[in-house]
Amino acid sequence: MPISAQETASSPSQTGSDHLPKEPPSISFSYGAVERHIRRSHPGCPDFAIAYMAQEVSQRKWEGVSLGRAVGITMDGILRHRMTDYDTLLLTGMDRKDARKRVQPKVQALLEVWAKPPRKVEQESC
């Protein structure tokens, strides 16, 4: 089943730039398609995070990436900036590459947890 996406091809300008290489078309992924992808690929992801990530991915125009790659880029960035001390490390003068390397294990651990179905919590009987 194809994932619904809306393609917007760039049109040649009026100045005769038909000879220039064309830019790849921009793609917008629908909120529903993104939400379904996240629920299927990241079943342990909390509902509030699914809603937030789906909104972020579906609001952007993407060039040359699949839905899965767009979700991965978005999740990685949001987790890095919101769930780690990445921004603080940058503000204290750490190089961007070193800061990413330092926080990547935490980002990866969160993604690994989300990749597994949530465990059922058993309630104790009285």
Secondary structure, 3 states (H helix, E strand, C coil): CCCCEEEECCCCCCCCHHHCCCCCCEEEECHHHHHHHHHHHCCCCCHHHHHHHHHHHHHCCEECCCHHHHHHHHHHHHHHHHCCCHHHHHHCCCCHHHHHHHHHHHHHHHHHHHCCCCCCCCCCCC
